[in-house]
Each structure stands twice: as structure tokens, then as C-alpha cells.
Amino acid sequence: MSTRAIGLSTLLSKITAGVADGQSITISEKDLVHLWPYLGEEKTNLCGAVHELADLNGWTVEISDPGLSATFQKR
């Protein structure tokens, strides 16, 4: 298994546990860029990837910037 796949699996587990029982979890930019690195103005790509991750897993996500953070919740 690749380092990226392990990182994604770890992130998914962390979010799944964090949204249990109607809770929410906030993931910081430093944790997200390990999976979706970006340069300069490519931050839009990171935001798109985070929204796609949320959609695929039945979560909602609110992204805050500066110092990007993503707060996930169950739908």
C-alpha cells in the first residue's frame, strides 16, 4: 500500500470517528496537504478534492480560509 493510500485511510478513519453521533471534526490544512499538495493558486484544487471526499462519504464540509481548515459532519 502506498504512503498516500495509508494517509487517506488514516484521514478517513479520523473523520469517520469524528463525525460519529452527530459530532463534527475539523481537519487542518497541514493534514490535508499531505494528501493533496498544491502550489500557490492551486488551493482551489485542494478545496475541490476535499468537497469530493465529503460527497463520496456522505458528509458535508465547510472550508475556512486563511489557514485552510475543513469541518466535516454527517449529512
Secondary structure, DSSP 8 states (H G I E B T S, - for coil): --HHHHHHHHHHHHHHHHTGGG-EEEEEHHHHTTTS---GGGHHHHHHHHHHHHHHTTEEEEEETTTTEEEEEE-
